[in-house]
Structures are given as structure tokens and as C-alpha cells.
Amino acid sequence: MKKQQGFTLIELVVVIVILGILAVTAAPKFMNLQNDARNASLQGLKGSIQGAAGIVYGKAAIKGVESSKTDEDVDGIKTIFGYPTASSAGIALAVKGLESDSTEWAPVTDSVGGNAAGDEISYTFKNQADNAKTNKKCFVTYKAATSSAAATVTVTDC
């Protein structure tokens, strides 16, 4: 009769313990992937806003209105000091995807923006527009240029 070969109970327990330790140390790395993806999307929106603002500023400089204190129209986009205003007629028109009928992004509800220097407007994911500012996380804020400072974009991570 042949002798049967197999794993002993001790060997199986050791393997299960090792797998358990690996699972406990590796699981937290994979649990936070959704927040990482959202933060990456916010960083992408920040880059889009900065790029669009720079392009609009270049067009304003070509037209000679980059130092204008009042609203100027540059290719249908409202600008102040050469940069888009913090409004639906400014930065929202400069960045594709920030329009009012966007399926991805929406202005934060208590962030109305405006056409004056220094005004700001914030954008977040469409399904979080009502509570992003309340929770103080997960949005991108565009602040219009002033006479002494260029337009700025900041991200508040999720």
C-alpha cells in the first residue's frame, strides 16, 4: 500500500496565519482607492482650469485688455485683469465640462462666484454639490485675478 502524502495541520495553520497577516497589512492600501481617484480627478480639474485661464490671459494680452479693471469680453469669455471671471460667464465657459449642463462637475451650492476682482467660485462632483462646502472637502476653488495677483486655483482634497 502506498503512503499518502499531504500537508499537516500545523503547516496549514501557519499558511493561514501568514495570509491573514498579509491581508491585514495590504487591505488598507486598497480600501482608499476611491478617495485617491476623486483627488486625482480634482487635480485634473485644477490643471484644466489653470490651463484655460492661461490661454484666456494670452488672448487678452493679444487684444491689449490684460490690465483692464472692468469686465472685458475675450472670445465670449468675461475677463478681469486678463483672466476669466469667477462666474458662469467666465471660467465656466473657458473650461469644457464646467458648463451648467455638465454631467460631471457642478458649482458648490454656496459658491456663486461673480465678475469682480478677487471673487471666487468652487466646483465639485455633480452628486456632491450640496454638501462639499459644508463638509469642507472635495472641491476646487478658482479665485479671479486682482490688480496685484494672477488668478489662483486651489484644491481641497476628499
N, C-alpha and C positions, 0 to 999 in steps of 0.2 A: 504494500500500500504506500502511496506517495504521501510525503509530509506536506501539509498545507502551509503556504507562506502568506503573510498578511501583516498589517500594522497592529501593533499592540495598543492597548487602551491608553497607555502613557504617551505614546507618540501622537495619537490623535488629539489628546488633550493639549499637548504642547503646541501643535499646529493651530488649534482653535484659539488658544490664548494669544499666539503671535498675530493671527489675523484680527483678533479683537483689538489689540494694541495699535495695529496699523490703521484700522477703521477709525478709532478714536482720534488719532493724530491727523489723519488725512481728511476726514469728513468736514471739519470747519473750513478748510480751504475751498471746498466745492459748494458749501452752503451759501456763500456770499456772492455767488456769480451774478445774481440778478442785480444787486446793487452796483457791482462793478460794471455791468453792461449799461445801466442807467447813467452812471457817472461818465462813462466813455461817450455816451450819446450827448450828454450836456457839454463835454469838452469839444465834441464835434460841432455843436451848435455855436459855441463860443468862437471857434475858428471861422465858421461861416460868417458870423456877424462881423468879426474883425476884418475879414477879407472884403466883405461887401462895403463896409464903412471906408476902407482904404481906397477901393475903386471909386466910390462916390466922391471922396475927397479929391482924388485925381481929376475926375471930371469937373468938379467945382473949380479946381485950380486952373484948368484949361479955360473955363468960362470967365475966370477972374473974380469969382464970388466967394473964395475960400476964407475971407476975413469979414464977411457980412454978418452983422449982429441980428439982422432980421431974417425971417423965413425967405429962402430963395428956392426956386424950383430948378432942379438939375435932372433932366430926363424924366420928369414926372415924380421925382422924389423930393420931398421937403427937406431942406438942409438948414443948418445954423452953424456958422463958422466953418462951413465946408463939409461938415459931417451930417449924416441923416439925423433928423429929429427923433426923439424917443416917442414915436406915435405910430398909428396905423398908416399914416401918410408918409412916414419917414422910413425908419429901419424895417418895418414890416413889409414895405414894398421893395426894399433893397435886397432882402434875403428871401429866396424862393422857399416856401414852406411856412412862412410866418403870416401869410395872409389870413383873413378872418375865416375863410372856409377850409383851412388846413385840417388834415386828418391826423397829424402828429403833434403839433405844438399849439399852445393857446396862451394868451396873456394871463398872468396870475390875476385873479379877480380884483384884488385891492390895489392893483398896479395899473393906473390908467394912462400914465405917460403924459406927454404934452409936447408942444412945439417950442418951448422956451429953453434957453441955455441951462444946462445942469439938470433938466428933467430926466427922469429915468423910467424905464419900463422893464418888467420881468416876464420871462416866458418859461413854461414848464410843459410837461407831458399833458396831452389833451385830457386824459382822465384824472389828472391831479390838480387842475387849475383852481378848484375851490379851496384846497387846503394846503397848498405849497407854502405860502407866506405864513399861515397860521402855525404850521409845523416848523417853520424856519429852515426848510431844507428842500433840495431837489429843484433848483431853478437857476436860470441865467439872467443876469441883470445888465441892461445896456444903459449907460448914462451919457446923455448928449454932451457935446463939446461946450466948453465955456471959452471966454476970451483968452484965458491963460492955460487951458488944458485941452488936450485932444479928447475925443470920445473914449470911454473905457468900458470894458466888458468884464464882469466877474461871474464866477460860478460858485454856487452854494451846493455842495455835494449832498447826495442822498444819505 
